[in-house]
Amino acid sequence: MSNIQEVVQARYGEAARRVLAVADNDLSADGAASCCAPSCCGGSAFNGTVDPITSNLYVSGETDELPSNAVLASLGCGNPTALAELRAGETVLDLGSGGGIDVLLSARRVGPTGKAIGLDMTDDMLELARRNAAEAGVNNVQFLRGRIEEIPLPSNSVDVIISNCVINLSGDKRTVLAEAYRVLKPGGRFAVSDVVVRGAVPADMRKSMELWVGCVAGALEEQEFLGLLREVGFDAPSIEPTRVYRSEDARVFLEGAGIPVNEALEHLDGKFMAAFVRATKPLT
């Protein structure tokens, strides 16, 4: 296992254990999902300020019927289940499913004739997700242990692939995209939320921003992401910004975490964003 994977697994495992501790009444809910000193892809809040990465991703009422621990463990940067236009009877795969929030929402959208599958490499997250599914009484779900670089499913087996701020954590993004292409059925849809970089960013500044938006590995540049999707075979790739991160948001986070802030931070304003990334596997 690469160093990046080890760090991701350790940090997300700690996040899951903290949420499980809340469920077992061993810990207060405050900061329960933090894993990246102080958060993983932002966390839920910091020093009383709402974090612009993970806050307000789901519309009012959308998560009301889900277990509170599924919501508490949500560490994403978007809402792929809403943007993917899921249909009844489809099979959906969530790459890096974490506590299962997007799997449970997908299961609701595809209905009893469909299926939602969550893939995660962290045992504690899988335990949390299965507990959440049982508590929600959702039966059309399955959680698998595995790496997004090596998806343990047959080729041409799923209709839609979603993911929520996970691909940016992989050290081999091309392999992730190639695996996504492989398991999609012809005509299948790739519909993920992720952090994307727009334009060139100096290496030292990118490193500081990644501490805020990506925790470990960092995001692909917009045109690079589109190019990789085309290289592995996808048609009509597109990137739609859903939330643009401002330099002042990053400054508050980094300073609060005790991380020195480069004076040039303001020049990165608007270059990091959460985005909805779409592509389609050709029918032939």
Buried (B, 14 or more C-beta within 10 A) or exposed (E): EEEBBEBBBEBBBBBBBBBBBBBEEEBEBEBBBBBBEBBBBBBBBBEEEEBBBBEEBBEEEBBEEBBBBBBBBBBBBBBBBBBBEBEEEBBBBBBBBBBBBBBBBBBBBBBEEBBBBBBBBBEBBBBBBBBBBEBBEBEBBBBBEBBBBEBEBEEEBBBBBBBBBBBBBBBBBBBBBBBBBBBBBEEBBBBBBBBBBBEEBEEEBBEBBBBBBBBBBBBBBBEBBBEBBEEBBBEEBEBEEBBBBBBEBBBBBBEEBEBEBBEEBEEBBEBBBBBBBBBBBEEE
